[in-house]
Amino acid sequence: MSQKQNGALIEVRNLVKYFPVTRGLIVARHVADVKAVDGVSFIIRKGETLGLVGESGSGKTTVGKCLLRLYRPTSGQIIFEGVDLGKLDQEKLRALRVKMQPIYQDPYSSLNPRHTVAEIISEPLVVHGLASGRQARERVDELLQMVGLDPDFAERYPHMFSGGQRQRIGVARAIATRPDFIVCDEPVSALDVSIQSQIVNLLDDLKSQLKLTLLFISHDLSVVRHISDRIAVMYLGRIVELAPSRTLYDEPLHPYSQALLSAVPIPDPEIEEKRKRIILKGEIPSPLNPPPGCTFHPRCPVAIDICSRQVPEFRETRGRWVACHLAK
């Protein structure tokens, strides 16, 4: 895959992450691999939001953790601001993590219940030597205001807040170090629908205000649509389509993208009534033993013989990248 690298903050080249499966109590034997991510390539440009969507088990979260180097890739390269993360020792990687931060899925388990809000938000400042004492507390107050919370909440504990408020605290912690890049891993999936739009709007506002670059991971295409500049669709460890947001929603080319988008409701009842819903047969195969050829072919409604034999090339066509033998 060869995309234009102009303005790229992150470049991912043929990323692979396998988790070994072993047997034996005394002598562990390597018997198989869970192919969580299997040859993924893309770029994220400075100041953009790249949405990463797909069913549970498609490898989205694993990609995010590899980008943050919470997982060490099995192979491939992750280039951040021209630096190959795979070649950094722990000390240099730790220093670089100031610029890369996560926002986690579950606001109920991602905040330490024994720490106050002030301690939670100031922790990355103290760990990286950016602030301490009164200076850190002033920064905490500033961050709480930025995410729409009262600075007086700083001495309270996580159990005293709603899910939406806890996620705002998580956002404040993520932006505390003034990062360039944030991985948002399903940041609204655990929240009520009425709160989800508030958090998405908050992230979008902070992106503009702080000049952030986001990877927004979600299984909900209606949420991703409102915040993403481009969207990558993953299936069983591979990206099957990568396109500008509007292009993907107006005219998806990959059959899997078409099926996902057919499930997204349209507010116009007349259009919604005429739409054809694509129901996929079966379930997503196991990454322990993915199908040969195109991994989507066992569920694809338009699959032909070559789909079961040959892996489709991830190629550029009609203003987007797609991995499908039939896409033109």
N, C-alpha and C positions, 0 to 999 in steps of 0.2 A: 504494500500500500504506500502510495506516495502522495501525501497531501501537501498543500502549500504551507510553509512554516512561518510565514510572515506574522509577526506579533504573537507567536506561540509562547505561553507561559509554561505549559507542560506538553511534552511530546512522549507518547507511549508507543514503543516499537515491539510488536510481536510478543506481548506479555503472556506468559504462561505461569499458572500456579496450580500444581498438583499436590494433593494431600495423600501421603502414603498410607496404605492399609496393611497392617501386619498381623501375623498369627504366631501363637506360641507364648507360653508363660515364662519360660526360662530363657530360651533363645528366640528372639523375635525375628520372624522371616517376612520380608517384603513380598506380598502376594499380589497387590494391585494398587491402582492409584485412582483417587477421586479427582476427575479432571474439571476442577471448578472454573478455571479460566484457561482457554485453549487457543492462544494466538490472537490476541486483541491489539489493535493499533488505532490510535486516534490522537488528535491534538486538542488542547483547550487554549483558546486565545486569551490574552490579557483582557480583563474586564467583561468577559462573557459568562453566561451560565449554560453549561452543558447538562441537559437532562439525560439520565440513564435509566431506562425502563425495561420491564420484563417480568415474567412470572417469578414467584418464589422458587429459588433453586437455580436461577439462570446465571448466577455469578456476579451480580451487581455489587453486593457488599464486599465481596472478595477483591474486586477491582479497586474499590475505594480504600480498603485497608492496605493494599499493595502500594497505592499512590502515596499514602502516608507513611509507608514502610513499617506498618504494624505487622505486616506479613512480608517475609522475604520471598520475592518471586523465584519460581523454579528456573525460569530463563526469561530473556527479553530485557529491554531497557526502559527506564523511566527517567526522562531528562527534565529537570526543573530549573528554569532560568539558565539553561546551558550547562547545568551540572548533572552528571550521571549519578543518580542516588545509589546505584549498586556499587560504586567505587569509593564511597565514603566510609571512613571508620566511624565508630560509635560516637566519638567526641564531635566530629564535624557534622554528623547526622543530627545529633542533639541540638547543636547550634542552629541548624537549618530548620528545625521543627518550630521555631518561633514564627516562621512564615507560613506554616501549614497546620491547620487546626481542624478538628472534627466537631460536628454537631450530631449527637446520637439519636437513635430512634425513640428510646423509651425514657421520658423525662422522670419517671418514677424510680428507675434503677441507676441512672447515670449521675445522680447527685448524692454525695456522701451524707447519709442522714445524721451523722454525728457532728458535721461541720455547719457553721452558720453560712448564710449567703455571702457575707463578706469574705469568709475564709475560702469558700469554693471559688469565687471569682478572682480573688487575689492570688490563689495558688500558682497559676502559670507565671504571674509577674514575679513572685518570689523565687520559684524554681529556676527561672531563666535570668535572675538577677536584674530585672528591669525596674523594680520598685519594691519598697518595703516600708513598714511603719505608716506614718501619716501620709506619705506620698501615695502608697498603695491604697489606703482608705479613700483618699480623694479620687483616685482613679476608679475605684469601685462605685462611688456615688455617681460619677460621670457616666459610667457604663450602664448602671441601672436606669438612669434617665434616658439614655439612648435607646433602650429596649422597652421603654414605656412603663417602668416600675418606679415606685416611690423609693428614694434613697433611704428612708426610714425603715425599709424592709431588711436592711443589711444585717441586722442582728437576729433575724428570725431563722428558723430551721426549715428544711425542705418540706416536712410534713404539714406545714402551716399554709401551703400554697396549693392552688389548683394545678391541673396538668398543663394548661396553657401558660400559667405564670412560671411554672418550673421550666418549661421549654424556653421561655424568655431568659431565665437565669442561665440556662445552658448556652444560649446565643451570646449573652454577655461574657461568659467565660471564654467562648471561642474567639471573640474579637478583642479580648483583653490585651493580647500581645501585638496588636495591629498587624495581623497576618495579611499576606497577599492572596492566599488560597484557602478555601474552606470546603471540606467534604461534608455535605448534608445527607446523612444516611437515613432515609425515610423519616424526616424530621417532624412530619405532621400525621403519620399513620396511626399513632396511638391517641390522637386527640379527637374531641368531638368535631363534627363537620362544621359547626358554627364558629369554632376557634381556628380551624385549619387556615382559612383565608386570612385571618389576622396575622398568623405567623409567616405565611407566604409573603404577604405584603410587607411585613417587617423586614424579612430577608432581602426583598427587592429594594426597599428603601436604603438599607444599610449597604447593599452592593453599590448603589450609586453614590452614596455619601462617602464611603470609605474606599471606593475604587477596588472592590473585591472581585475575585474570580471564583466561581462556584461550580462544583460538581454536585448536582441535585439528583439523588438516587430515590426512585419511587416506583411502585407498581401501579400508581393511579395516574393515568394519562391526562385526566381532566385537571389535576393539580399541576403537573409538569408543564402543560400547555401555557399557563399564565406566567411562568417565571423563566422559561428556557429560551435561549436564542437558537440553539440547535439541540436535536434530540438523537440519542443513540439507542437503538432497540437491541436488546440482548436475548439470546435464546441458547440455553445449554452451553454456556461458556464462551460463546462467540457473538460478535456484533453482526447482525444480519442487515441492518439499515442505519444509515447516519445521514441526517438531512436537516436543513433549517426548519424550525418549528412549524411555520405556516405551510411550507412545502409538504412536510410529512402529513399534516392533518388534512390538507386539501387533496393530496394524491399519493397515498402510500403505495409503494411498488412491491414490497415483499409480502407474500401471502400471510406471514405471521403478523406483520404490522397492520395489515388490512383487518385481520381477525380481532386484534386488540382494539383498534379504533372503532370497529363496528359495535363494541360494547359500551362505548362512551356515549352517554345520553346527550341529545341536542335539545336545547330549550324550546325550539319551535315545534309544536305538536304535529303540524302538517308534514314537515320534513321527517320528523321522527317516525311517523306512521308509515311512510313510504320506504324508509330505509330497510335494507336487507341485513339481518344479523347473521354473522358467520359463526357457527358453532363448531369448535375443534373437537375431533374425536380423540379419545384416549387421554392420557396424562403425559406430562413432560417426562421423558425417559431418565433413567438413572445416569448421573455423570460417571459412575463406576464403569459403565459399559455403553457409551453413546453409540447411536446407530452409525453405520458407514455412510459415506457420501455426505449429502446435506443432512444434518442432524434433525431437521424439521420434517423430512420427507414422510415418516410414518403417520404424521397428523395432517399433512398438507392436502388440501382439497383439489389442488391442480398438479400434483406431482407426476412426473413422467419417468421413464426408465433410467435416464442418466442421473436423476436425483439420488437414487439409491446406490450409485456406483462412484460418483465423482464429486469431490468437495467443490462447491462453486467458488469462483474467484470473487474476492471483495473488490469491486471495481467501481469506477466513477461513471455515472450516466444520468443525464437529465438533471444536473444540478444537485445530485446527492450520491452517496456511496451505498451500494447494495450487493448482497451476496445471494444471488438467485440466478439459476440457469435461464429462467423464462423472462426476467426483467429486461426491458429494452428501452 
